[in-house]
Amino acid sequence: MVPTFQQSCSEVVFQWEKLVPEKGTSCEVDVWPWIVNLTGDVISRTAFGSSYKEGQRIFILQGELANLIMQAQGKNYIPGYRHFPTRNNRRIKAIVREIQIILKGIISNREKARDAGEAPSDDLLGLLLESNLAQATGNGLTTEEILEECKLFYFAGQETTSVLLAWTMVLLSQHQDWQARAREEVIQVFGDREPDIEGINHLKVMTMIIYEVLRLYPPLIQMNRAIHKEIKLGDLTLPAGVQVNMPVLLIHRDTKLWGDDAAEFKPERFKDGISKATKNHVCFLPFGWGPRICIGQNFALLEAKIALALILRRFFFELSPSYVHAPYTVITIHPHFGAHLILNKL
């Protein structure tokens, strides 16, 4: 997995070096579309491997689907609205159908290759298909479950990483001292070597920065949970059938939990870990909590650290005068008008 991260991230860095070819030169770049394509490239390679091109098509369709679903959110209170034959509803169904057709085609080709005696692939789909072999004993995944796992992993791994990287670069552009500290740490740990797992685990400053970015701009700004049986929540008794909404973004900026500086970018609050950063460690929920926590969490954190290590070693970046700060929600928090930065070659 790490070599795949390195390959995709290095390709983006190489393209940026074409824009800023010499030390001391600079160029304005909207890094947001680059980051989106980077994370889509990574998830396509790690999830589908040799079926990379089909994976890229799924990535494009998932992005369109996310936008359509967000547009439909406000109409969920109209009973049966999702079944109405509106233009958006028809497009949603068409996208879901196309994704299923592509995935079923990929799975069918892999199964034929396996039956012909070819060695299984070591990508996510290959691992899921190996699990499917155990279906005969009653422990494996069905084809439908594999389809759902692929779609979920694609969204969880791509969407969370792209917004994390974008907001990290924006905030480090605004806080040059932390950018310098992160760069110094990367150089100290890796030197001229490619980032690896062992070194990534020693990036304490970068971890503090990423946690603070996740606090201020969590991938999930809210979580909904259904109550299946009556439950006591503090002084409240919640009956079965109720949905509970947890406003993650508000919890992450609550001064009662994080202190008077809750709205400020202060990575040092995580210097002793998550449990010491707040009065209640359960109030740090960037990827959710419990058994339903986002399955892309570790994937996103590892990819983000590798990408940042490669970028920091080659570029110093600052906010462009054309940058407009306008976070908006498309399931996760996107920079509405992009992330325009000035890249300076080191």
Rosetta blueprint (number, residue, H / E / L):
1 M L
2 V H
3 P H
4 T H
5 F H
6 Q H
7 Q H
8 S H
9 C H
10 S H
11 E H
12 V H
13 V H
14 F H
15 Q H
16 W H
17 E H
18 K H
19 L H
20 V L
21 P L
22 E L
23 K L
24 G L
25 T L
26 S E
27 C E
28 E E
29 V E
30 D E
31 V H
32 W H
33 P H
34 W H
35 I H
36 V H
37 N H
38 L H
39 T H
40 G H
41 D H
42 V H
43 I H
44 S H
45 R H
46 T H
47 A H
48 F H
49 G H
50 S H
51 S H
52 Y H
53 K H
54 E H
55 G H
56 Q H
57 R H
58 I H
59 F H
60 I H
61 L H
62 Q H
63 G H
64 E H
65 L H
66 A H
67 N H
68 L H
69 I H
70 M H
71 Q H
72 A H
73 Q H
74 G H
75 K H
76 N L
77 Y L
78 I L
79 P L
80 G L
81 Y H
82 R H
83 H H
84 F L
85 P L
86 T L
87 R H
88 N H
89 N H
90 R H
91 R H
92 I H
93 K H
94 A H
95 I H
96 V H
97 R H
98 E H
99 I H
100 Q H
101 I H
102 I H
103 L H
104 K H
105 G H
106 I H
107 I H
108 S H
109 N H
110 R H
111 E H
112 K H
113 A H
114 R H
115 D H
116 A L
117 G L
118 E L
119 A L
120 P L
121 S L
122 D L
123 D L
124 L H
125 L H
126 G H
127 L H
128 L H
129 L H
130 E H
131 S H
132 N H
133 L H
134 A H
135 Q H
136 A H
137 T H
138 G L
139 N L
140 G L
141 L L
142 T L
143 T H
144 E H
145 E H
146 I H
147 L H
148 E H
149 E H
150 C H
151 K H
152 L H
153 F H
154 Y H
155 F H
156 A H
157 G H
158 Q H
159 E H
160 T H
161 T H
162 S H
163 V H
164 L H
165 L H
166 A H
167 W H
168 T H
169 M H
170 V H
171 L H
172 L H
173 S H
174 Q H
175 H L
176 Q H
177 D H
178 W H
179 Q H
180 A H
181 R H
182 A H
183 R H
184 E H
185 E H
186 V H
187 I H
188 Q H
189 V H
190 F H
191 G L
192 D L
193 R L
194 E L
195 P L
196 D L
197 I H
198 E H
199 G H
200 I H
201 N L
202 H L
203 L L
204 K H
205 V H
206 M H
207 T H
208 M H
209 I H
210 I H
211 Y H
212 E H
213 V H
214 L H
215 R H
216 L H
217 Y L
218 P L
219 P L
220 L L
221 I L
222 Q L
223 M E
224 N E
225 R E
226 A E
227 I L
228 H L
229 K L
230 E L
231 I E
232 K E
233 L E
234 G L
235 D L
236 L E
237 T E
238 L E
239 P L
240 A L
241 G L
242 V L
243 Q E
244 V E
245 N E
246 M E
247 P L
248 V H
249 L H
250 L H
251 I H
252 H H
253 R L
254 D L
255 T H
256 K H
257 L H
258 W H
259 G L
260 D L
261 D L
262 A L
263 A L
264 E L
265 F L
266 K L
267 P H
268 E H
269 R H
270 F H
271 K L
272 D L
273 G L
274 I H
275 S H
276 K H
277 A H
278 T L
279 K L
280 N L
281 H H
282 V H
283 C H
284 F L
285 L L
286 P L
287 F L
288 G L
289 W L
290 G H
291 P H
292 R H
293 I L
294 C L
295 I L
296 G L
297 Q H
298 N H
299 F H
300 A H
301 L H
302 L H
303 E H
304 A H
305 K H
306 I H
307 A H
308 L H
309 A H
310 L H
311 I H
312 L H
313 R H
314 R H
315 F E
316 F E
317 F E
318 E E
319 L E
320 S L
321 P L
322 S L
323 Y L
324 V L
325 H L
326 A L
327 P E
328 Y E
329 T E
330 V L
331 I L
332 T L
333 I E
334 H E
335 P E
336 H L
337 F L
338 G L
339 A L
340 H E
341 L E
342 I E
343 L E
344 N E
345 K E
346 L L
